[in-house]
Amino acid sequence: QVQLVESGGGLVQPGGSLRLSCAASGSIFRIYHMGWYRQAPGKERELVARISNGFSTNYVDSVKGRFTIARDNAKNLVSLQMNSLKPEDTAVYYCNARSTYGLDSWGQGTQVTVSS
């Protein structure tokens, strides 16, 4: 099992940028598929972006062209660069690791608030 710790959330104005990071430990990071999810108040948790252990990426339509997910296997890190942020991006963002057996590990979450 892998342990995950997110960082980088905060308050930003609409149109601004934030970079989230997720540090992994406890297992062989490079074999995991990694993802970022978010959950806004009163809404279900949704997948925002995912990067496979082969570096393939996919994004929810609402963030395409604005968010970029990346991983650094040498540093056991996955990041989410968020540009052109909108108020509707406000949520708690969670880092996820999925093993090749389909087992999920989650971070504690980091708050992102987009407001003027």
N, C-alpha and C positions, 0 to 999 in steps of 0.2 A: 504494500500500500504506500501511496505517496502523500506527503504532507505539503500543503499549499498555503502560502501567505501572500495576500495582495497588498499593494500599496499604490499611491498616486492619485487617489480620488480627491475631490474637493469641490469648491464653488467656482464657477466660471460663467462669464457673460455669454449670451448667445453669439455665435460666430467664433467663439474662442476654441482653444485646443487643450486637451489633457492627454497624458500618457500614463496608462495603467501598467503595472508590472506584477508578475506573479513568480515568486521564487519557490522552487520545488525541492524536496529532499526526501530521503528515505527509500528511494527505489531507483531503478534505471530509467531516467527521465526520457531518454531518446525513444523508448519503445511505446510511449503513451501518445494517444491522440489528445490534443489540448484544445480547450475552448473557453470562451467568455460568454457568460449568460448575464441577464439582468432581470430585475424584478422591480417594477414600479408599484406604488401603493395601490392596493385593490386589484392588481393584475397578476396573472400567472407569470412564472419565470419563463423567459424566452431565450433561445439561443441567439446570440449576436454574431459571433464569428467562431470559426473552428479551423484548426490547422492539424493535419494528420501527421503521423510519424514519418511520412514521406514528403512532408512540406506542402501538400495540397491544401488549398484554402477555400472556404466558402463563407458567405455573409448573408445575413437577413437583408431583404431588399431595401429596407428603410435606412441602412447604413452604407450601402454600396457606394463607393467613390468618396466616402468621408472617413471611414475607419480602415485601419490596416492592422492585421494580426501578424506577429512574427515570433519565431522561437530561436533560442540560442542553446543548442544542446551542450555546448562546452561549459556554459554557465548555469545550466538548469533553469533557464528563464523563459517565460513567454510574456509578450507585451501586447498592448492594444493601443495604438496611436489613434486618437479621436480628434478629428478636425471638423470645422464648421458645425460646432455643436448647436443643438436646438433644445428648447425647453422640454420637448417630448423625449429627449435622451436621459432625462432625470430618472435615476433609479439606483438601486444597490446593484453593483456589478460583482459577479462571482467568477472566480477561476475554477475550471473543471479539468480533471484528468480522467481519461477513460482508458482502461487497459484493453489489451487485445482480446480479453475474455468478456469485455463489456461491463466491468466493474467501475463505478464512479467514485472519485474523491473530490471534495469541495473545499474551497477556502472559506474564510469567515465573511467575506464580502467587504466592499469598499463603496462608500456613498459618492455618487456623482450628482451634483445639482447644477443645472443650467438655468440661470435667472439673472435678470438685470436689476 
